[in-house]
Amino acid sequence: MKYTTMYYYRKIHRYFGVVIGIQFLFWTLGGLFFAWSDMDQIHGDNNRKPISLISDLKDWQSPSDVFEELSKASKIDSVISVKTINFLNHPYYQLRYFEGSQKKFALVNAKTGGIKGFVNKNEAIDLAKEAFTPESAIEKVEYLEKGSLSKHHEYRGGPLPAYAISFSNDPETVVYISAEYGQLVTIRNSNWRIFDYLWMMHTMDYQTRDNISNLLLKVFSILGLVTIISGFIIYFKSMRRLSF
């Protein structure tokens, strides 16, 4: 039996279409969700109060004095950044620096120069209440460390240790507070989780979900292109036949 070129085009189009059809569906669903979604709602900005500004500007310690004091406890090779924050109505310096090849972080009271340790549970709750709206009772507080993120994959890449705080009015929304930074890091809700799942299917990165140059995505992109081109070839060749 002699097979024509069109036979092979149809075979390629049919079988490649079956292989990547489901992935095409996820790409389309993801694109529709991304295009029609309110990103402020996905990021939880509708549950975030405006950041409280610092109004007490008297008798601050200078950053140079703070670094001098900090140098007594650790060897500072170079400074990455100095930032001021309002920590529970008190001005604090957030300091990032290198100690050798390691990045270090310190939270220092801008008034007293005292170096603060990690945020405790009660402070984390107060920070969450200060940042979250509407006002609600706390339903659950979890302390997250390395190796304890199995139920909080949505916080991947966030600074650890941290507190995951859920409010009773909306237990699906979780507020993450960094124990080291002394600040709210992010808010995760149901809309974000749908977005995250569809983004995972969109990028085909089922681990980190951020690698848009992974091999699987490249292969399926090529297969998709071959399927589309073969479909055009079949269409135009079929039209040419019909015209005669």
JOFENQUI-V275697 format. One record per pair of residues at least 12 apart in sequence whose ideal C-beta (glycine too) atoms are under 6 Angstrom apart, sorted by the first residue. I is the first residue (numbers start at 1). J is the second residue. If there is no record, write none. Layout:
BEGIN
i:I j:J
i:I j:J
END
This chain:
BEGIN
i:6 j:237
i:9 j:230
i:9 j:233
i:9 j:234
i:12 j:230
i:13 j:230
i:13 j:231
i:13 j:234
i:16 j:223
i:16 j:226
i:16 j:227
i:17 j:227
i:20 j:220
i:20 j:223
i:20 j:224
i:23 j:220
i:26 j:201
i:30 j:198
i:30 j:202
i:33 j:198
i:41 j:191
i:42 j:191
i:42 j:192
i:42 j:195
i:44 j:187
i:44 j:189
i:47 j:132
i:47 j:133
i:47 j:187
i:49 j:131
i:49 j:133
i:52 j:86
i:54 j:86
i:54 j:91
i:60 j:110
i:61 j:110
i:61 j:113
i:63 j:82
i:66 j:93
i:66 j:108
i:66 j:113
i:69 j:113
i:70 j:106
i:74 j:99
i:75 j:99
i:76 j:97
i:77 j:98
i:78 j:98
i:79 j:97
i:80 j:96
i:80 j:97
i:81 j:96
i:82 j:95
i:87 j:182
i:88 j:126
i:91 j:110
i:92 j:107
i:92 j:109
i:92 j:110
i:93 j:108
i:93 j:110
i:105 j:180
i:107 j:182
i:118 j:179
i:119 j:179
i:119 j:182
i:124 j:163
i:124 j:177
i:125 j:138
i:127 j:177
i:128 j:165
i:128 j:175
i:128 j:177
i:131 j:184
i:132 j:175
i:136 j:167
i:136 j:168
i:136 j:169
i:137 j:168
i:139 j:166
i:139 j:168
i:139 j:171
i:140 j:166
i:141 j:165
i:142 j:164
i:144 j:162
i:144 j:164
i:145 j:160
i:145 j:161
i:146 j:160
i:152 j:164
i:154 j:188
i:155 j:176
i:158 j:185
i:159 j:178
i:159 j:180
i:159 j:181
i:161 j:179
i:162 j:176
i:162 j:178
i:162 j:179
i:163 j:177
i:164 j:176
i:172 j:190
i:173 j:189
i:174 j:188
i:175 j:187
i:204 j:216
i:204 j:217
END
